[in-house]
Amino acid sequence: MTYSEIEKKIRNVPEEYLAIIDAFIDGLMIQHQMKKKPSDELTAAIKESEAMLNDPNTKKFDSVDALFADLDAEE
């Protein structure tokens, strides 16, 4: 999947999926920042992300492709 294909799909994402995408991107950013300098703020952000992931009301996806497959199925 190319960047433009991903960007096109993200522009059409329903509201309820935005939090999932945001958490996924936040997780990637946290991983990147931790490689630079771990801190208490990052630890708090990780705990917040883990809480969201453990929330039974949140849809879970193994990959971005799985997320987009679910979005495509709803269209």
Wavefront OBJ file of the C-alpha trace (Angstrom):
o trace
v 0.000 0.000 0.000
v 1.460 3.348 -0.999
v 1.472 6.513 1.094
v -1.112 8.160 -1.179
v -3.442 5.159 -0.870
v -3.164 5.282 2.914
v -3.711 9.047 2.928
v -6.812 8.671 0.727
v -8.279 6.040 3.054
v -7.527 8.075 6.176
v -9.382 11.076 4.742
v -12.540 8.919 4.535
v -12.270 7.343 7.996
v -15.450 7.427 10.113
v -15.232 9.390 13.370
v -15.145 6.303 15.632
v -11.918 5.084 14.010
v -9.995 8.328 14.452
v -9.172 7.534 18.097
v -7.801 4.133 17.080
v -5.627 5.633 14.358
v -4.494 8.385 16.724
v -3.506 5.828 19.386
v -1.618 3.773 16.785
v 0.312 6.831 15.585
v 0.939 7.914 19.195
v 2.373 4.463 19.903
v 4.743 4.741 16.965
v 5.833 8.198 18.083
v 6.367 6.992 21.655
v 8.524 4.108 20.427
v 10.589 6.542 18.379
v 10.957 8.969 21.305
v 11.917 6.184 23.718
v 14.826 5.270 21.492
v 16.038 8.853 21.913
v 15.375 9.471 25.625
v 12.994 7.613 27.953
v 11.277 9.818 30.544
v 8.469 9.901 33.079
v 6.237 11.620 30.517
v 6.773 8.779 28.046
v 6.074 6.226 30.765
v 2.762 7.977 31.512
v 1.891 8.044 27.791
v 2.649 4.323 27.502
v 0.389 3.560 30.475
v -2.381 5.650 28.908
v -2.009 3.779 25.599
v -2.028 0.428 27.400
v -5.218 1.419 29.228
v -6.890 2.219 25.912
v -5.697 -1.060 24.406
v -7.067 -2.970 27.408
v -10.438 -1.202 27.203
v -12.964 -3.877 26.156
v -15.039 -1.242 24.323
v -12.220 -0.387 21.901
v -11.986 -2.248 18.591
v -8.685 -4.105 18.253
v -6.669 -4.549 15.055
v -3.440 -6.505 14.521
v -2.266 -4.215 11.753
v -3.116 -1.126 9.763
v -4.174 -3.423 6.909
v -6.703 -5.092 9.240
v -8.056 -1.672 10.195
v -8.476 -0.679 6.549
v -10.039 -4.051 5.701
v -12.632 -3.409 8.409
v -13.249 0.084 7.031
v -13.635 -1.300 3.495
v -16.125 -3.899 4.750
v -18.317 -1.137 6.194
v -18.485 0.796 2.905
l 1 2 3 4 5 6 7 8 9 10 11 12 13 14 15 16 17 18 19 20 21 22 23 24 25 26 27 28 29 30 31 32 33 34 35 36 37 38 39 40 41 42 43 44 45 46 47 48 49 50 51 52 53 54 55 56 57 58 59 60 61 62 63 64 65 66 67 68 69 70 71 72 73 74 75
